[in-house]
Amino acid sequence: MDGGSKMKKFSWKDLFTTAIAIVIGVVLVAKIRDYDWAFIGSWRTAVASTGFLGLLMATFDEEDFTHFNTWGAVEWTLALAGVGLVVAGLIVASEVLFVILAADVLILWVASVIRHAFSRETTVHGRFPALRL
């Protein structure tokens, strides 16, 4: 990439989280259309499956997920909302909570992709993120 380009290259983690987002989208459509798959048979199992996939997605997000810049704040807010939705969804087991949770996780994925594409964050020594000044 040339020095004037603002887009960054995506990593294998971005591809992996994109695959998870696609799976979550498929699960969302399948559950709404009443497919009877074992891991989404009830609203409770659909919430649990989506919550697990969301956790897996957040885990594979890069280390700079913990930065408290604008993108980090958005992602942390979405992640905390997701945790609350999983807990509520496991207790109540409702379609509405499942759909909101799936939307939350997919919005978290979009925010992550946008952050990776346009954020000024970079990696120092291959491990720890830092802001470029």
C-alpha positions as MATLAB code, in Angstrom:
seq = 'MDGGSKMKKFSWKDLFTTAIAIVIGVVLVAKIRDYDWAFIGSWRTAVASTGFLGLLMATFDEEDFTHFNTWGAVEWTLALAGVGLVVAGLIVASEVLFVILAADVLILWVASVIRHAFSRETTVHGRFPALRL';
ca = [
       0.000    0.000    0.000;
       1.203    3.450   -0.726;
       1.678    6.012    2.011;
      -1.413    8.032    0.996;
      -3.849    5.146    1.253;
      -6.058    5.109    4.323;
      -7.331    1.535    3.923;
      -5.539   -1.208    5.802;
      -5.078   -4.811    4.839;
      -7.288   -7.290    6.592;
      -5.868  -10.218    8.519;
      -6.916  -13.850    8.780;
      -8.766  -12.832   11.953;
     -10.984  -10.527    9.908;
     -11.739  -13.382    7.530;
     -12.513  -15.687   10.457;
     -14.847  -13.182   12.108;
     -16.516  -12.601    8.735;
     -17.169  -16.342    8.474;
     -18.688  -16.269   11.968;
     -20.870  -13.294   10.969;
     -22.121  -15.267    7.968;
     -22.945  -18.235   10.225;
     -24.833  -15.915   12.595;
     -26.781  -14.517    9.645;
     -27.659  -18.044    8.506;
     -28.712  -18.995   12.053;
     -30.884  -15.868   12.271;
     -32.681  -16.630    9.004;
     -32.977  -20.342    9.807;
     -34.501  -19.744   13.228;
     -36.946  -17.117   11.994;
     -38.040  -19.504    9.236;
     -38.522  -22.271   11.860;
     -35.800  -24.622   10.671;
     -35.445  -27.364   13.228;
     -31.698  -27.580   13.659;
     -30.493  -29.103   16.918;
     -28.425  -26.136   18.030;
     -31.260  -23.666   17.371;
     -34.276  -25.817   18.226;
     -35.595  -23.434   20.873;
     -35.163  -19.705   21.371;
     -32.948  -20.473   24.369;
     -30.556  -22.658   22.345;
     -30.576  -20.109   19.511;
     -29.580  -17.386   22.007;
     -26.890  -19.637   23.496;
     -25.493  -20.514   20.052;
     -25.471  -16.907   18.914;
     -23.916  -15.802   22.207;
     -21.182  -18.410   21.839;
     -20.482  -17.340   18.261;
     -20.411  -13.688   19.360;
     -17.941  -14.534   22.115;
     -15.807  -16.440   19.625;
     -15.920  -13.456   17.274;
     -14.902  -11.017   20.022;
     -12.111  -13.356   21.096;
     -10.645  -13.432   17.603;
     -10.942   -9.697   17.221;
      -7.519   -8.127   17.428;
      -5.785   -7.066   20.628;
      -6.713   -3.426   20.132;
     -10.310   -4.303   21.053;
      -9.305   -3.174   24.531;
      -8.387    0.369   23.475;
     -10.713    3.015   24.808;
     -10.801    5.205   21.749;
     -14.068    5.821   19.880;
     -14.048    2.443   18.136;
     -13.122    0.613   21.314;
     -15.948    2.323   23.203;
     -18.467    1.380   20.502;
     -17.287   -2.229   20.466;
     -17.216   -2.546   24.245;
     -20.731   -1.095   24.468;
     -21.983   -3.585   21.892;
     -20.161   -6.451   23.604;
     -21.581   -5.583   27.029;
     -25.055   -5.229   25.528;
     -24.560   -8.650   23.960;
     -23.679  -10.196   27.311;
     -26.807   -8.677   28.830;
     -28.904   -9.936   25.927;
     -27.500  -13.455   26.291;
     -28.312  -13.526   30.003;
     -31.818  -12.129   29.429;
     -32.354  -14.429   26.438;
     -31.366  -17.515   28.398;
     -33.814  -16.570   31.148;
     -36.746  -15.385   29.017;
     -36.091  -17.365   25.790;
     -37.837  -14.971   23.420;
     -37.664  -14.390   19.689;
     -37.265  -10.641   20.177;
     -34.179  -11.033   22.388;
     -32.667  -13.516   19.935;
     -33.135  -11.154   16.976;
     -31.749   -8.190   18.944;
     -28.745  -10.294   20.057;
     -28.029  -11.416   16.489;
     -28.295   -7.800   15.295;
     -25.992   -6.670   18.124;
     -23.325   -9.235   17.218;
     -23.556   -8.395   13.519;
     -23.266   -4.661   14.259;
     -20.237   -5.479   16.436;
     -18.703   -7.278   13.453;
     -19.386   -4.293   11.160;
     -17.815   -1.910   13.697;
     -14.783   -4.183   13.945;
     -14.332   -4.324   10.169;
     -14.688   -0.543    9.877;
     -12.180   -0.043   12.711;
      -9.680   -2.359   11.076;
     -10.107   -0.653    7.711;
      -9.964    2.992    8.751;
      -8.589    3.270   12.282;
      -5.229    4.920   12.843;
      -4.252    2.140   15.253;
      -1.222    0.097   14.445;
       0.761   -2.687   16.050;
       4.062   -2.145   17.824;
       6.540   -5.057   17.879;
       3.854   -7.351   16.445;
       1.970   -7.627   19.729;
       0.693   -4.526   21.370;
      -1.478   -1.948   19.652;
      -0.708    1.738   19.777;
      -1.967    4.861   18.107;
       0.094    6.322   15.331;
       0.850    9.956   16.083;
];
